[in-house]
């Protein structure tokens, strides 16, 4: 993802979030242990850790990361590198709820409209919504079982959805 000045990359196999200054191509680690080891610690900069982070999006002030193998959605304050958990228990599941009472199973893609986050949840075959201001997690679409049915909300089905984006009105999903 980009804020226009920098690129932010989920360096999946190294368990890092990287920042690249577009003009100079200068690359630094914004968050993650820096050693490439996995973990799930909140913290600032290299004291935080991730486990195969994949999706990343920004609202211009914060980055939001689908921390896939930790089954978490994480927030990074761009100006400080402070990492916190937005939603997820850290264990696999599919419960709706608020913040750390909600659960995910391999969230991969993530996008934002500035008010909400939308997550393509690979192993649960779901599209989930997180209200940024409250951390409330709900299911937007999918049955929870693999399939390929068009439909509205939980009448639709997906087969390992990976990536997601929005134009502000619609969600677009890459569905395997």
C-alpha positions in Angstrom: 0.0 0.0 0.0 1.1 3.6 -0.3 0.5 7.0 1.2 1.8 8.7 -1.9 5.3 9.3 -0.5 6.1 5.8 0.8 5.3 2.2 0.0 4.5 -0.1 2.9 5.1 -3.8 2.3 4.2 -6.9 4.3 7.5 -8.8 4.0 5.7 -12.1 4.6 8.4 -14.7 5.0 10.6 -12.4 7.1 7.7 -11.4 9.4 8.3 -7.7 8.9 6.5 -4.6 7.8 8.8 -2.6 5.5 8.8 1.1 4.5 10.2 2.2 1.1 10.7 5.9 0.3 9.5 6.1 -3.3 11.8 9.0 -4.4 15.0 7.5 -3.0 14.2 3.8 -2.8 15.4 3.8 0.8 14.2 0.7 2.6 13.7 0.4 6.4 11.9 -1.9 8.8 8.9 -0.1 10.3 7.8 -3.0 12.5 8.8 -6.5 13.3 11.7 -8.2 15.1 14.2 -7.4 12.4 15.6 -10.9 12.7 13.0 -12.5 10.5 11.6 -14.6 13.5 7.9 -14.9 13.9 5.9 -13.9 17.0 2.7 -12.0 18.0 4.0 -9.3 20.3 2.5 -5.8 20.3 5.1 -3.1 20.8 7.0 -0.3 18.9 9.1 -0.9 15.9 11.4 -3.9 16.2 9.9 -4.9 19.6 6.7 -5.9 17.8 6.4 -9.2 16.0 4.3 -10.8 13.2 3.7 -14.3 11.8 3.5 -14.3 8.1 1.8 -10.9 7.6 0.2 -10.7 4.1 -2.4 -8.0 3.5 -1.7 -4.3 4.3 -3.7 -1.1 3.8 -3.6 2.4 5.1 -5.9 5.3 6.1 -3.0 7.7 5.7 -2.2 7.8 9.5 -2.2 4.1 10.3 -1.4 0.8 8.6 -3.6 -2.2 9.1 -2.1 -5.6 8.6 -3.6 -9.0 8.2 -1.3 -11.0 10.4 -2.2 -14.3 8.7 -0.7 -17.1 10.8 -1.4 -15.2 14.1 -5.1 -14.9 13.0 -5.0 -11.2 14.0 -5.7 -7.8 12.5 -3.0 -5.4 13.6 -2.6 -1.6 13.5 0.7 0.3 13.1 0.8 4.0 13.8 3.0 5.2 10.9 4.6 8.1 12.7 5.8 6.0 15.7 5.8 2.3 14.5 3.6 1.4 17.5 1.8 -1.9 16.9 -1.4 -3.0 18.6 -4.0 -5.7 18.0 -7.3 -4.4 16.5 -9.2 -7.7 16.4 -8.7 -11.4 16.9 -8.0 -13.8 19.7 -4.8 -15.2 18.1 -6.5 -18.6 17.9 -8.3 -19.7 14.7 -12.1 -19.3 14.7 -14.9 -17.4 13.0 -16.6 -15.6 15.9 -18.0 -12.1 15.3 -17.5 -9.8 18.3 -15.5 -6.7 19.3 -11.8 -6.5 19.3 -10.0 -9.4 20.8 -13.3 -11.3 21.4 -13.6 -11.8 17.6 -11.7 -14.6 15.9 -10.3 -15.2 12.4 -8.7 -18.1 10.5 -5.9 -17.0 8.2 -7.0 -13.5 7.3 -5.1 -12.5 4.1 -6.3 -9.5 2.2 -7.3 -6.3 3.8 -8.7 -2.9 2.6 -10.3 0.2 4.0 -12.8 2.8 3.1 -11.5 5.0 5.9 -14.2 4.0 8.3 -14.2 0.2 8.1 -11.7 -2.5 7.4 -12.7 -5.4 5.1 -10.9 -8.7 5.4 -10.7 -11.6 3.0 -10.5 -14.5 5.4 -8.9 -17.4 3.5 -9.5 -20.5 5.6 -13.1 -19.5 6.7 -14.2 -18.6 3.2 -15.6 -15.3 4.5 -15.5 -11.5 4.0 -15.4 -9.7 7.3 -15.9 -6.1 8.3 -14.3 -4.3 11.2 -15.5 -0.9 12.3 -12.2 1.0 12.9 -13.6 3.2 15.7 -15.0 0.3 17.8 -13.3 -2.8 16.7 -16.7 -4.5 16.0 -16.3 -7.5 13.7 -19.2 -8.8 11.5 -19.5 -11.1 8.6 -20.3 -9.3 5.4 -20.5 -12.2 3.0 -19.9 -15.9 2.8 -21.3 -19.1 4.4 -18.2 -20.2 6.1 -17.9 -23.2 3.8 -16.2 -23.2 0.4 -18.3 -22.6 -2.7 -18.8 -20.3 -5.6 -22.4 -19.1 -5.3 -23.3 -15.5 -6.2 -25.7 -14.0 -3.7 -26.2 -11.4 -1.1 -24.4 -11.5 2.3 -24.3 -15.0 3.8 -26.1 -16.4 0.7 -22.9 -15.9 -1.3 -20.0 -18.4 -1.0 -16.2 -18.1 -1.6 -13.4 -20.6 -2.1 -10.3 -19.4 -0.2 -10.6 -15.7 -0.8 -7.2 -14.1 -0.8 -7.2 -10.4 -1.8 -9.7 -7.6 -1.5 -10.0 -3.9 -2.5 -12.7 -1.3 -2.6 -13.7 1.6 -4.7 -15.6 3.2 -1.8 -18.9 1.6 -2.8 -18.1 -2.0 -3.8 -15.7 -4.7 -2.6 -13.7 -6.7 -5.1 -12.4 -10.0 -4.1 -9.9 -12.4 -5.6 -11.5 -15.8 -4.9 -9.5 -18.9 -5.7 
